[in-house]
Amino acid sequence: MGDTFQTIVDRDATLEDAPRLAQPVVDWLVAEGIVLAEAKPGWALGDHPAHPPGPHWHKAVEDARWGAPEGVAVYTERHIFWSNFNAGDSPTGSCPRCGTAVDEPSLLSDATTRWHETGKADVECPACAETVPLEAWNWSDDHLAFAHLGFEFWNWPWLSKEFRARMAGFLPGHRTAFLPGKI
Ligand SMILES: [Zn+2]
């Protein structure tokens, strides 16, 4: 038995905007009865507080039959979100300017370290020589997202497409990513 998570990430929210963007989403989830208003520790992995499921949590999922969901952790800080749903694949980044996949893992892993430490890392694409911020790179199967806003559902049954679209609707004009995984 492991724990599963499904994270909906706003790829474009800035550190400054993240709390302001998160609030209406949380308010809606609470109003719908999908989560409870007060986030508490113990409902997600680690100490990060999470909103316990509300009385109508099943509205968010495809099939509630086997569900015993835990909390929803809301991240409004610099965070590297990841997914391992397609186990065994190693993530490949591709340049958002020219679309070329980068096959020098060290180029992006060095940038990952810099971004984690400072929130800023530019990568020069080996194919088109454009300098592109790390968070703008695209990843195979949405494996990674370098972002400031994410909603992480712990041990929820599969979130429905409709629900994910409603969530994305609160973040107009922003790119979102869906990162499911298992630990
Ligand atoms: Zn390029």
Backbone and ligand atoms as CSV (ligand in chain L), in Angstrom:
chain,resi,resn,atom,element,x,y,z
A,1,MET,N,N,0.835,-1.207,0.000
A,1,MET,CA,C,0.000,0.000,0.000
A,1,MET,C,C,0.867,1.253,0.000
A,2,GLY,N,N,0.670,2.074,-0.964
A,2,GLY,CA,C,1.350,3.360,-0.948
A,2,GLY,C,C,0.325,4.461,-0.854
A,3,ASP,N,N,0.831,5.653,-0.891
A,3,ASP,CA,C,-0.071,6.801,-0.936
A,3,ASP,C,C,-0.058,7.384,-2.332
A,4,THR,N,N,-1.200,7.846,-2.763
A,4,THR,CA,C,-1.267,8.471,-4.075
A,4,THR,C,C,-1.572,9.957,-3.912
A,5,PHE,N,N,-1.182,10.683,-4.937
A,5,PHE,CA,C,-1.541,12.107,-4.944
A,5,PHE,C,C,-1.879,12.514,-6.370
A,6,GLN,N,N,-2.677,13.552,-6.470
A,6,GLN,CA,C,-2.998,14.170,-7.760
A,6,GLN,C,C,-2.888,15.668,-7.534
A,7,THR,N,N,-2.013,16.300,-8.287
A,7,THR,CA,C,-1.782,17.725,-8.072
A,7,THR,C,C,-2.205,18.519,-9.299
A,8,ILE,N,N,-2.991,19.543,-9.055
A,8,ILE,CA,C,-3.353,20.489,-10.108
A,8,ILE,C,C,-2.490,21.723,-9.888
A,9,VAL,N,N,-1.669,22.031,-10.885
A,9,VAL,CA,C,-0.669,23.087,-10.741
A,9,VAL,C,C,-0.973,24.232,-11.700
A,10,ASP,N,N,-0.864,25.441,-11.190
A,10,ASP,CA,C,-0.897,26.640,-12.030
A,10,ASP,C,C,0.540,26.951,-12.407
A,11,ARG,N,N,0.863,26.806,-13.691
A,11,ARG,CA,C,2.261,26.975,-14.107
A,11,ARG,C,C,2.660,28.442,-14.205
A,12,ASP,N,N,1.710,29.342,-14.207
A,12,ASP,CA,C,2.021,30.741,-14.475
A,12,ASP,C,C,1.891,31.665,-13.271
A,13,ALA,N,N,1.343,31.192,-12.170
A,13,ALA,CA,C,1.180,32.057,-10.994
A,13,ALA,C,C,2.544,32.469,-10.452
A,14,THR,N,N,2.663,33.740,-10.118
A,14,THR,CA,C,3.906,34.198,-9.503
A,14,THR,C,C,3.811,33.979,-7.993
A,15,LEU,N,N,4.964,34.088,-7.360
A,15,LEU,CA,C,5.002,33.933,-5.902
A,15,LEU,C,C,4.084,34.954,-5.235
A,16,GLU,N,N,4.061,36.184,-5.770
A,16,GLU,CA,C,3.253,37.249,-5.181
A,16,GLU,C,C,1.760,36.976,-5.366
A,17,ASP,N,N,1.392,36.425,-6.527
A,17,ASP,CA,C,-0.026,36.244,-6.836
A,17,ASP,C,C,-0.624,34.966,-6.267
A,18,ALA,N,N,0.219,34.002,-5.910
A,18,ALA,CA,C,-0.289,32.668,-5.582
A,18,ALA,C,C,-1.355,32.673,-4.473
A,19,PRO,N,N,-1.129,33.349,-3.339
A,19,PRO,CA,C,-2.160,33.297,-2.290
A,19,PRO,C,C,-3.481,33.902,-2.744
A,20,ARG,N,N,-3.412,35.015,-3.501
A,20,ARG,CA,C,-4.619,35.672,-3.986
A,20,ARG,C,C,-5.383,34.773,-4.963
A,21,LEU,N,N,-4.639,33.998,-5.778
A,21,LEU,CA,C,-5.275,33.100,-6.735
A,21,LEU,C,C,-5.836,31.846,-6.057
A,22,ALA,N,N,-5.175,31.430,-4.979
A,22,ALA,CA,C,-5.609,30.198,-4.302
A,22,ALA,C,C,-6.921,30.393,-3.561
A,23,GLN,N,N,-7.127,31.593,-3.020
A,23,GLN,CA,C,-8.255,31.799,-2.109
A,23,GLN,C,C,-9.624,31.495,-2.737
A,24,PRO,N,N,-9.945,32.038,-3.928
A,24,PRO,CA,C,-11.269,31.724,-4.498
A,24,PRO,C,C,-11.451,30.240,-4.790
A,25,VAL,N,N,-10.364,29.541,-5.113
A,25,VAL,CA,C,-10.464,28.104,-5.375
A,25,VAL,C,C,-10.839,27.382,-4.081
A,26,VAL,N,N,-10.140,27.732,-3.002
A,26,VAL,CA,C,-10.428,27.093,-1.716
A,26,VAL,C,C,-11.849,27.448,-1.267
A,27,ASP,N,N,-12.234,28.718,-1.439
A,27,ASP,CA,C,-13.589,29.131,-1.049
A,27,ASP,C,C,-14.638,28.303,-1.794
A,28,TRP,N,N,-14.385,28.080,-3.089
A,28,TRP,CA,C,-15.338,27.295,-3.888
A,28,TRP,C,C,-15.381,25.839,-3.408
A,29,LEU,N,N,-14.196,25.258,-3.156
A,29,LEU,CA,C,-14.153,23.865,-2.685
A,29,LEU,C,C,-14.910,23.714,-1.365
A,30,VAL,N,N,-14.788,24.721,-0.500
A,30,VAL,CA,C,-15.474,24.680,0.791
A,30,VAL,C,C,-16.980,24.843,0.577
A,31,ALA,N,N,-17.359,25.803,-0.273
A,31,ALA,CA,C,-18.787,26.061,-0.527
A,31,ALA,C,C,-19.471,24.835,-1.124
A,32,GLU,N,N,-18.722,24.086,-1.941
A,32,GLU,CA,C,-19.285,22.885,-2.558
A,32,GLU,C,C,-19.297,21.691,-1.603
A,33,GLY,N,N,-18.665,21.855,-0.447
A,33,GLY,CA,C,-18.577,20.737,0.502
A,33,GLY,C,C,-17.545,19.700,0.120
A,34,ILE,N,N,-16.639,20.079,-0.788
A,34,ILE,CA,C,-15.629,19.112,-1.231
A,34,ILE,C,C,-14.498,19.012,-0.204
A,35,VAL,N,N,-14.158,20.146,0.408
A,35,VAL,CA,C,-13.188,20.118,1.525
A,35,VAL,C,C,-13.743,20.956,2.672
A,36,LEU,N,N,-13.140,20.780,3.843
A,36,LEU,CA,C,-13.482,21.617,4.998
A,36,LEU,C,C,-12.607,22.864,4.997
A,37,ALA,N,N,-13.094,23.899,5.659
A,37,ALA,CA,C,-12.433,25.206,5.571
A,37,ALA,C,C,-11.078,25.239,6.264
A,38,GLU,N,N,-10.971,24.523,7.363
A,38,GLU,CA,C,-9.741,24.662,8.150
A,38,GLU,C,C,-8.709,23.612,7.744
A,39,ALA,N,N,-7.535,24.079,7.296
A,39,ALA,CA,C,-6.437,23.173,6.962
A,39,ALA,C,C,-5.697,22.781,8.233
A,40,LYS,N,N,-5.411,21.485,8.355
A,40,LYS,CA,C,-4.756,20.991,9.566
A,40,LYS,C,C,-3.610,20.072,9.184
A,41,PRO,N,N,-2.610,19.963,10.030
A,41,PRO,CA,C,-1.568,18.969,9.773
A,41,PRO,C,C,-2.135,17.556,9.958
A,42,GLY,N,N,-1.492,16.586,9.354
A,42,GLY,CA,C,-1.908,15.204,9.550
A,42,GLY,C,C,-2.827,14.679,8.462
A,43,TRP,N,N,-3.249,15.556,7.535
A,43,TRP,CA,C,-4.143,15.112,6.469
A,43,TRP,C,C,-3.429,14.977,5.137
A,44,ALA,N,N,-2.139,15.235,5.141
A,44,ALA,CA,C,-1.342,15.037,3.927
A,44,ALA,C,C,-0.009,14.468,4.383
A,45,LEU,N,N,0.828,14.162,3.402
A,45,LEU,CA,C,2.135,13.658,3.777
A,45,LEU,C,C,2.936,14.769,4.451
A,46,GLY,N,N,3.669,14.434,5.504
A,46,GLY,CA,C,4.489,15.433,6.169
A,46,GLY,C,C,3.654,16.365,7.012
A,47,ASP,N,N,4.221,17.516,7.299
A,47,ASP,CA,C,3.578,18.445,8.227
A,47,ASP,C,C,2.748,19.502,7.530
A,48,HIS,N,N,2.778,19.500,6.200
A,48,HIS,CA,C,2.049,20.545,5.490
A,48,HIS,C,C,0.562,20.427,5.813
A,49,PRO,N,N,-0.074,21.509,6.304
A,49,PRO,CA,C,-1.494,21.418,6.618
A,49,PRO,C,C,-2.324,21.159,5.367
A,50,ALA,N,N,-3.421,20.467,5.551
A,50,ALA,CA,C,-4.269,20.130,4.402
A,50,ALA,C,C,-5.728,20.204,4.835
A,51,HIS,N,N,-6.573,20.531,3.867
A,51,HIS,CA,C,-8.010,20.601,4.136
A,51,HIS,C,C,-8.590,19.188,4.135
A,52,PRO,N,N,-9.213,18.751,5.228
A,52,PRO,CA,C,-9.847,17.433,5.222
A,52,PRO,C,C,-10.994,17.401,4.210
A,53,PRO,N,N,-11.325,16.205,3.720
A,53,PRO,CA,C,-12.438,16.099,2.765
A,53,PRO,C,C,-13.738,16.542,3.423
A,54,GLY,N,N,-14.595,17.166,2.639
A,54,GLY,CA,C,-15.882,17.614,3.136
A,54,GLY,C,C,-16.961,16.577,2.856
A,55,PRO,N,N,-18.196,16.867,3.277
A,55,PRO,CA,C,-19.286,15.892,3.136
A,55,PRO,C,C,-19.613,15.529,1.687
A,56,HIS,N,N,-19.238,16.411,0.743
A,56,HIS,CA,C,-19.545,16.131,-0.665
A,56,HIS,C,C,-18.292,15.924,-1.505
A,57,TRP,N,N,-17.257,15.331,-0.919
A,57,TRP,CA,C,-15.996,15.141,-1.637
A,57,TRP,C,C,-16.206,14.352,-2.928
A,58,HIS,N,N,-17.209,13.475,-2.941
A,58,HIS,CA,C,-17.416,12.608,-4.106
A,58,HIS,C,C,-17.722,13.405,-5.370
A,59,LYS,N,N,-18.125,14.689,-5.212
A,59,LYS,CA,C,-18.417,15.506,-6.393
A,59,LYS,C,C,-17.177,15.763,-7.254
A,60,ALA,N,N,-15.994,15.566,-6.644
A,60,ALA,CA,C,-14.756,15.870,-7.372
A,60,ALA,C,C,-14.226,14.676,-8.168
A,61,VAL,N,N,-14.757,13.495,-7.937
A,61,VAL,CA,C,-14.074,12.304,-8.449
A,61,VAL,C,C,-14.930,11.566,-9.471
A,62,GLU,N,N,-14.242,10.683,-10.210
A,62,GLU,CA,C,-14.907,9.916,-11.253
A,62,GLU,C,C,-15.752,8.796,-10.655
A,63,ASP,N,N,-15.183,8.096,-9.698
A,63,ASP,CA,C,-15.860,6.935,-9.128
A,63,ASP,C,C,-15.551,6.892,-7.637
A,64,ALA,N,N,-16.560,7.154,-6.816
A,64,ALA,CA,C,-16.332,7.318,-5.378
A,64,ALA,C,C,-16.390,6.001,-4.619
A,65,ARG,N,N,-16.627,4.896,-5.312
A,65,ARG,CA,C,-16.960,3.667,-4.588
A,65,ARG,C,C,-15.903,3.216,-3.588
A,66,TRP,N,N,-14.625,3.308,-3.997
A,66,TRP,CA,C,-13.586,2.796,-3.098
A,66,TRP,C,C,-12.850,3.920,-2.389
A,67,GLY,N,N,-13.496,5.032,-2.277
A,67,GLY,CA,C,-12.764,6.196,-1.814
A,67,GLY,C,C,-12.663,6.337,-0.310
A,68,ALA,N,N,-11.495,6.708,0.149
A,68,ALA,CA,C,-11.294,7.150,1.527
A,68,ALA,C,C,-10.277,8.275,1.455
A,69,PRO,N,N,-10.686,9.410,0.879
A,69,PRO,CA,C,-9.700,10.445,0.602
A,69,PRO,C,C,-9.160,11.092,1.874
A,70,GLU,N,N,-7.933,11.562,1.752
A,70,GLU,CA,C,-7.358,12.347,2.841
A,70,GLU,C,C,-7.426,13.818,2.455
A,71,GLY,N,N,-6.418,14.597,2.828
A,71,GLY,CA,C,-6.556,16.043,2.704
A,71,GLY,C,C,-6.135,16.612,1.362
A,72,VAL,N,N,-6.416,17.894,1.214
A,72,VAL,CA,C,-5.976,18.655,0.050
A,72,VAL,C,C,-5.003,19.728,0.555
A,73,ALA,N,N,-3.741,19.564,0.165
A,73,ALA,CA,C,-2.707,20.529,0.562
A,73,ALA,C,C,-2.610,21.607,-0.510
A,74,VAL,N,N,-2.629,22.853,-0.078
A,74,VAL,CA,C,-2.533,23.976,-1.015
A,74,VAL,C,C,-1.152,24.604,-0.855
A,75,TYR,N,N,-0.390,24.588,-1.930
A,75,TYR,CA,C,0.946,25.195,-1.908
A,75,TYR,C,C,0.894,26.560,-2.571
A,76,THR,N,N,1.352,27.556,-1.869
A,76,THR,CA,C,1.451,28.895,-2.453
A,76,THR,C,C,2.872,29.400,-2.237
A,77,GLU,N,N,3.820,28.601,-2.634
A,77,GLU,CA,C,5.226,28.946,-2.455
A,77,GLU,C,C,6.013,28.277,-3.576
A,78,ARG,N,N,7.288,28.605,-3.647
A,78,ARG,CA,C,8.129,27.993,-4.675
A,78,ARG,C,C,8.197,26.492,-4.432
A,79,HIS,N,N,7.828,25.720,-5.435
A,79,HIS,CA,C,7.718,24.287,-5.210
A,79,HIS,C,C,7.982,23.541,-6.513
A,80,ILE,N,N,8.715,22.448,-6.425
A,80,ILE,CA,C,8.905,21.593,-7.594
A,80,ILE,C,C,7.888,20.458,-7.489
A,81,PHE,N,N,6.859,20.540,-8.311
A,81,PHE,CA,C,5.835,19.500,-8.331
A,81,PHE,C,C,6.278,18.419,-9.304
A,82,TRP,N,N,5.974,17.184,-8.989
A,82,TRP,CA,C,6.407,16.097,-9.855
A,82,TRP,C,C,5.333,15.028,-9.932
A,83,SER,N,N,5.513,14.172,-10.907
A,83,SER,CA,C,4.573,13.092,-11.145
A,83,SER,C,C,5.371,11.861,-11.519
A,84,ASN,N,N,4.925,10.705,-11.099
A,84,ASN,CA,C,5.595,9.471,-11.543
A,84,ASN,C,C,4.566,8.469,-12.037
A,85,PHE,N,N,3.485,9.015,-12.569
A,85,PHE,CA,C,2.393,8.141,-12.946
A,85,PHE,C,C,2.826,7.128,-14.001
A,86,ASN,N,N,3.636,7.563,-14.941
A,86,ASN,CA,C,4.174,6.638,-15.939
A,86,ASN,C,C,5.521,6.144,-15.430
A,87,ALA,N,N,5.455,5.225,-14.468
A,87,ALA,CA,C,6.660,4.791,-13.765
A,87,ALA,C,C,7.680,4.254,-14.753
A,88,GLY,N,N,8.927,4.563,-14.513
A,88,GLY,CA,C,9.985,4.049,-15.363
A,88,GLY,C,C,10.449,5.049,-16.400
A,89,ASP,N,N,9.576,5.938,-16.804
A,89,ASP,CA,C,10.007,6.974,-17.741
A,89,ASP,C,C,10.813,8.016,-16.982
A,90,SER,N,N,11.923,8.425,-17.559
A,90,SER,CA,C,12.579,9.563,-16.931
A,90,SER,C,C,12.117,10.807,-17.686
A,91,PRO,N,N,11.821,11.856,-16.935
A,91,PRO,CA,C,11.224,13.018,-17.575
A,91,PRO,C,C,12.165,13.678,-18.575
A,92,THR,N,N,11.605,14.122,-19.672
A,92,THR,CA,C,12.374,14.822,-20.683
A,92,THR,C,C,11.815,16.222,-20.825
A,93,GLY,N,N,12.694,17.198,-20.761
A,93,GLY,CA,C,12.265,18.571,-20.965
A,93,GLY,C,C,12.406,18.942,-22.426
A,94,SER,N,N,11.462,19.731,-22.908
A,94,SER,CA,C,11.632,20.226,-24.268
A,94,SER,C,C,11.486,21.742,-24.291
A,95,CYS,N,N,12.247,22.325,-25.202
A,95,CYS,CA,C,12.324,23.776,-25.308
A,95,CYS,C,C,10.972,24.327,-25.776
A,96,PRO,N,N,10.416,25.311,-25.055
A,96,PRO,CA,C,9.125,25.860,-25.477
A,96,PRO,C,C,9.230,26.729,-26.731
A,97,ARG,N,N,10.435,27.123,-27.108
A,97,ARG,CA,C,10.600,27.953,-28.304
A,97,ARG,C,C,10.672,27.111,-29.572
A,98,CYS,N,N,11.514,26.075,-29.558
A,98,CYS,CA,C,11.721,25.314,-30.793
A,98,CYS,C,C,11.190,23.888,-30.689
A,99,GLY,N,N,10.809,23.447,-29.479
A,99,GLY,CA,C,10.203,22.127,-29.327
A,99,GLY,C,C,11.188,20.976,-29.240
A,100,THR,N,N,12.474,21.280,-29.273
A,100,THR,CA,C,13.467,20.211,-29.238
A,100,THR,C,C,13.600,19.641,-27.828
A,101,ALA,N,N,13.602,18.325,-27.723
A,101,ALA,CA,C,13.816,17.678,-26.434
A,101,ALA,C,C,15.305,17.729,-26.094
A,102,VAL,N,N,15.586,18.020,-24.837
A,102,VAL,CA,C,16.971,18.145,-24.412
A,102,VAL,C,C,17.449,16.797,-23.888
A,103,ASP,N,N,18.500,16.266,-24.497
A,103,ASP,CA,C,18.976,14.971,-24.012
A,103,ASP,C,C,20.263,15.102,-23.196
A,104,GLU,N,N,20.448,16.278,-22.604
A,104,GLU,CA,C,21.552,16.436,-21.652
A,104,GLU,C,C,20.927,16.664,-20.279
A,105,PRO,N,N,20.658,15.599,-19.561
A,105,PRO,CA,C,19.948,15.744,-18.290
A,105,PRO,C,C,20.647,16.712,-17.335
A,106,SER,N,N,21.992,16.801,-17.402
A,106,SER,CA,C,22.707,17.647,-16.444
A,106,SER,C,C,22.360,19.120,-16.636
A,107,LEU,N,N,22.072,19.491,-17.892
A,107,LEU,CA,C,21.737,20.888,-18.175
A,107,LEU,C,C,20.517,21.307,-17.357
A,108,LEU,N,N,19.518,20.460,-17.339
A,108,LEU,CA,C,18.281,20.799,-16.639
A,108,LEU,C,C,18.378,20.499,-15.151
A,109,SER,N,N,19.160,19.504,-14.770
A,109,SER,CA,C,19.233,19.228,-13.335
A,109,SER,C,C,20.035,20.309,-12.610
A,110,ASP,N,N,21.041,20.877,-13.273
A,110,ASP,CA,C,21.749,22.017,-12.669
A,110,ASP,C,C,20.793,23.196,-12.507
A,111,ALA,N,N,19.991,23.417,-13.534
A,111,ALA,CA,C,19.033,24.518,-13.476
A,111,ALA,C,C,18.005,24.270,-12.379
A,112,THR,N,N,17.601,23.013,-12.210
A,112,THR,CA,C,16.641,22.664,-11.162
A,112,THR,C,C,17.181,23.053,-9.792
A,113,THR,N,N,18.445,22.749,-9.567
A,113,THR,CA,C,19.066,23.097,-8.286
A,113,THR,C,C,19.077,24.611,-8.093
A,114,ARG,N,N,19.441,25.335,-9.157
A,114,ARG,CA,C,19.481,26.799,-9.033
A,114,ARG,C,C,18.088,27.353,-8.771
A,115,TRP,N,N,17.082,26.811,-9.462
A,115,TRP,CA,C,15.709,27.313,-9.290
A,115,TRP,C,C,15.237,27.040,-7.871
A,116,HIS,N,N,15.546,25.861,-7.372
A,116,HIS,CA,C,15.129,25.483,-6.017
A,116,HIS,C,C,15.713,26.456,-4.992
A,117,GLU,N,N,16.966,26.872,-5.243
A,117,GLU,CA,C,17.633,27.742,-4.278
A,117,GLU,C,C,17.225,29.205,-4.428
A,118,THR,N,N,17.034,29.648,-5.644
A,118,THR,CA,C,16.866,31.091,-5.865
A,118,THR,C,C,15.541,31.468,-6.518
A,119,GLY,N,N,14.821,30.504,-7.068
A,119,GLY,CA,C,13.583,30.819,-7.777
A,119,GLY,C,C,13.822,31.318,-9.188
A,120,LYS,N,N,15.066,31.252,-9.638
A,120,LYS,CA,C,15.352,31.736,-10.983
A,120,LYS,C,C,16.439,30.866,-11.612
A,121,ALA,N,N,16.205,30.419,-12.823
A,121,ALA,CA,C,17.233,29.664,-13.541
A,121,ALA,C,C,16.917,29.731,-15.028
A,122,ASP,N,N,17.840,30.290,-15.769
A,122,ASP,CA,C,17.680,30.337,-17.217
A,122,ASP,C,C,18.487,29.204,-17.841
A,123,VAL,N,N,17.920,28.626,-18.876
A,123,VAL,CA,C,18.605,27.537,-19.567
A,123,VAL,C,C,18.737,27.914,-21.029
A,124,GLU,N,N,19.948,27.816,-21.538
A,124,GLU,CA,C,20.135,28.069,-22.965
A,124,GLU,C,C,19.859,26.790,-23.731
A,125,CYS,N,N,18.921,26.848,-24.647
A,125,CYS,CA,C,18.551,25.655,-25.417
A,125,CYS,C,C,19.710,25.268,-26.337
A,126,PRO,N,N,20.159,24.019,-26.252
A,126,PRO,CA,C,21.273,23.608,-27.112
A,126,PRO,C,C,20.895,23.578,-28.591
A,127,ALA,N,N,19.612,23.532,-28.893
A,127,ALA,CA,C,19.200,23.458,-30.300
A,127,ALA,C,C,19.060,24.841,-30.936
A,128,CYS,N,N,18.302,25.740,-30.276
A,128,CYS,CA,C,18.037,27.035,-30.916
A,128,CYS,C,C,18.788,28.186,-30.250
A,129,ALA,N,N,19.513,27.885,-29.167
A,129,ALA,CA,C,20.357,28.860,-28.474
A,129,ALA,C,C,19.565,29.973,-27.785
A,130,GLU,N,N,18.251,29.835,-27.713
A,130,GLU,CA,C,17.457,30.812,-26.961
A,130,GLU,C,C,17.629,30.550,-25.475
A,131,THR,N,N,17.626,31.622,-24.692
A,131,THR,CA,C,17.679,31.477,-23.246
A,131,THR,C,C,16.253,31.494,-22.707
A,132,VAL,N,N,15.874,30.411,-22.048
A,132,VAL,CA,C,14.491,30.223,-21.622
A,132,VAL,C,C,14.460,29.910,-20.134
A,133,PRO,N,N,13.608,30.611,-19.363
A,133,PRO,CA,C,13.513,30.288,-17.933
A,133,PRO,C,C,13.063,28.838,-17.727
A,134,LEU,N,N,13.597,28.215,-16.713
A,134,LEU,CA,C,13.324,26.792,-16.476
A,134,LEU,C,C,11.827,26.499,-16.383
A,135,GLU,N,N,11.085,27.402,-15.717
A,135,GLU,CA,C,9.664,27.093,-15.492
A,135,GLU,C,C,8.852,27.105,-16.791
A,136,ALA,N,N,9.432,27.662,-17.874
A,136,ALA,CA,C,8.713,27.689,-19.146
A,136,ALA,C,C,8.916,26.400,-19.953
A,137,TRP,N,N,9.884,25.587,-19.571
A,137,TRP,CA,C,10.137,24.353,-20.325
A,137,TRP,C,C,8.969,23.404,-20.170
A,138,ASN,N,N,8.724,22.646,-21.225
A,138,ASN,CA,C,7.652,21.650,-21.176
A,138,ASN,C,C,8.250,20.283,-20.869
A,139,TRP,N,N,7.445,19.471,-20.198
A,139,TRP,CA,C,7.935,18.161,-19.751
A,139,TRP,C,C,7.060,17.057,-20.295
A,140,SER,N,N,7.702,15.970,-20.657
A,140,SER,CA,C,6.945,14.817,-21.143
A,140,SER,C,C,5.929,14.404,-20.088
A,141,ASP,N,N,4.696,14.190,-20.516
A,141,ASP,CA,C,3.618,13.759,-19.620
A,141,ASP,C,C,3.455,14.652,-18.397
A,142,ASP,N,N,3.756,15.938,-18.521
A,142,ASP,CA,C,3.653,16.829,-17.360
A,142,ASP,C,C,4.409,16.275,-16.148
A,143,HIS,N,N,5.586,15.738,-16.387
A,143,HIS,CA,C,6.307,15.095,-15.288
A,143,HIS,C,C,6.718,16.067,-14.189
A,144,LEU,N,N,7.026,17.287,-14.582
A,144,LEU,CA,C,7.533,18.249,-13.615
A,144,LEU,C,C,6.852,19.584,-13.836
A,145,ALA,N,N,6.738,20.362,-12.752
A,145,ALA,CA,C,6.266,21.734,-12.883
A,145,ALA,C,C,6.990,22.563,-11.832
A,146,PHE,N,N,7.642,23.598,-12.300
A,146,PHE,CA,C,8.330,24.529,-11.401
A,146,PHE,C,C,7.378,25.696,-11.220
A,147,ALA,N,N,6.749,25.764,-10.067
A,147,ALA,CA,C,5.600,26.657,-9.964
A,147,ALA,C,C,5.423,27.141,-8.529
A,148,HIS,N,N,4.433,28.043,-8.366
A,148,HIS,CA,C,4.183,28.638,-7.044
A,148,HIS,C,C,2.791,28.347,-6.520
A,149,LEU,N,N,2.000,27.608,-7.277
A,149,LEU,CA,C,0.631,27.337,-6.829
A,149,LEU,C,C,0.236,25.924,-7.243
A,150,GLY,N,N,-0.154,25.133,-6.251
A,150,GLY,CA,C,-0.579,23.773,-6.560
A,150,GLY,C,C,-1.550,23.265,-5.509
A,151,PHE,N,N,-2.478,22.455,-5.970
A,151,PHE,CA,C,-3.487,21.843,-5.096
A,151,PHE,C,C,-3.262,20.332,-5.143
A,152,GLU,N,N,-2.864,19.773,-4.018
A,152,GLU,CA,C,-2.436,18.379,-3.999
A,152,GLU,C,C,-3.455,17.538,-3.225
A,153,PHE,N,N,-4.100,16.635,-3.929
A,153,PHE,CA,C,-5.157,15.779,-3.357
A,153,PHE,C,C,-4.536,14.450,-2.953
A,154,TRP,N,N,-4.581,14.123,-1.676
A,154,TRP,CA,C,-3.942,12.899,-1.178
A,154,TRP,C,C,-4.939,11.762,-1.049
A,155,ASN,N,N,-4.619,10.706,-1.768
A,155,ASN,CA,C,-5.408,9.460,-1.695
A,155,ASN,C,C,-6.866,9.651,-2.105
A,156,TRP,N,N,-7.070,10.556,-3.027
A,156,TRP,CA,C,-8.425,10.716,-3.578
A,156,TRP,C,C,-8.602,9.764,-4.751
A,157,PRO,N,N,-9.816,9.229,-4.946
A,157,PRO,CA,C,-10.074,8.541,-6.217
A,157,PRO,C,C,-9.808,9.508,-7.371
A,158,TRP,N,N,-9.689,8.963,-8.562
A,158,TRP,CA,C,-9.320,9.765,-9.730
A,158,TRP,C,C,-10.213,11.000,-9.856
A,159,LEU,N,N,-9.593,12.169,-9.916
A,159,LEU,CA,C,-10.358,13.413,-10.063
A,159,LEU,C,C,-10.951,13.476,-11.473
A,160,SER,N,N,-12.208,13.836,-11.558
A,160,SER,CA,C,-12.863,13.813,-12.863
A,160,SER,C,C,-12.357,14.953,-13.741
A,161,LYS,N,N,-12.483,14.747,-15.044
A,161,LYS,CA,C,-12.094,15.780,-16.019
A,161,LYS,C,C,-12.881,17.062,-15.788
A,162,GLU,N,N,-14.176,16.897,-15.510
A,162,GLU,CA,C,-15.045,18.065,-15.301
A,162,GLU,C,C,-14.561,18.869,-14.093
A,163,PHE,N,N,-14.220,18.145,-13.030
A,163,PHE,CA,C,-13.761,18.823,-11.828
A,163,PHE,C,C,-12.457,19.579,-12.097
A,164,ARG,N,N,-11.548,18.923,-12.806
A,164,ARG,CA,C,-10.268,19.580,-13.090
A,164,ARG,C,C,-10.481,20.810,-13.965
A,165,ALA,N,N,-11.440,20.710,-14.871
A,165,ALA,CA,C,-11.736,21.872,-15.725
A,165,ALA,C,C,-12.325,23.011,-14.895
A,166,ARG,N,N,-13.175,22.676,-13.920
A,166,ARG,CA,C,-13.719,23.726,-13.046
A,166,ARG,C,C,-12.602,24.419,-12.272
A,167,MET,N,N,-11.672,23.624,-11.768
A,167,MET,CA,C,-10.533,24.191,-11.037
A,167,MET,C,C,-9.738,25.135,-11.945
A,168,ALA,N,N,-9.442,24.670,-13.151
A,168,ALA,CA,C,-8.659,25.484,-14.088
A,168,ALA,C,C,-9.400,26.764,-14.444
A,169,GLY,N,N,-10.747,26.704,-14.419
A,169,GLY,CA,C,-11.552,27.875,-14.735
A,169,GLY,C,C,-11.335,29.039,-13.775
A,170,PHE,N,N,-10.831,28.743,-12.577
A,170,PHE,CA,C,-10.531,29.809,-11.622
A,170,PHE,C,C,-9.197,30.488,-11.934
A,171,LEU,N,N,-8.465,29.951,-12.886
A,171,LEU,CA,C,-7.128,30.468,-13.190
A,171,LEU,C,C,-7.082,30.855,-14.663
A,172,PRO,N,N,-7.923,31.808,-15.052
A,172,PRO,CA,C,-8.085,32.091,-16.487
A,172,PRO,C,C,-6.795,32.595,-17.117
A,173,GLY,N,N,-6.522,32.100,-18.291
A,173,GLY,CA,C,-5.338,32.533,-19.025
A,173,GLY,C,C,-4.055,31.871,-18.571
A,174,HIS,N,N,-4.138,31.083,-17.503
A,174,HIS,CA,C,-2.931,30.418,-17.013
A,174,HIS,C,C,-2.889,28.982,-17.517
A,175,ARG,N,N,-1.676,28.496,-17.736
A,175,ARG,CA,C,-1.524,27.086,-18.089
A,175,ARG,C,C,-1.577,26.262,-16.812
A,176,THR,N,N,-2.327,25.179,-16.859
A,176,THR,CA,C,-2.329,24.294,-15.696
A,176,THR,C,C,-1.753,22.946,-16.101
A,177,ALA,N,N,-1.276,22.222,-15.100
A,177,ALA,CA,C,-0.755,20.880,-15.336
A,177,ALA,C,C,-1.396,19.956,-14.304
A,178,PHE,N,N,-1.532,18.705,-14.669
A,178,PHE,CA,C,-2.105,17.702,-13.774
A,178,PHE,C,C,-1.053,16.648,-13.527
A,179,LEU,N,N,-0.635,16.507,-12.283
A,179,LEU,CA,C,0.491,15.636,-11.968
A,179,LEU,C,C,0.069,14.573,-10.948
A,180,PRO,N,N,-0.339,13.417,-11.416
A,180,PRO,CA,C,-0.647,12.332,-10.484
A,180,PRO,C,C,0.597,11.514,-10.158
A,181,GLY,N,N,0.618,10.946,-8.968
A,181,GLY,CA,C,1.769,10.136,-8.614
A,181,GLY,C,C,1.496,9.261,-7.425
A,182,LYS,N,N,2.518,8.487,-7.084
A,182,LYS,CA,C,2.393,7.522,-6.012
A,182,LYS,C,C,3.720,7.440,-5.287
A,183,ILE,N,N,3.645,7.327,-3.954
A,183,ILE,CA,C,4.899,7.175,-3.218
A,183,ILE,C,C,4.873,5.865,-2.427
L,1,ZN,ZN,ZN,15.091,25.653,-28.428
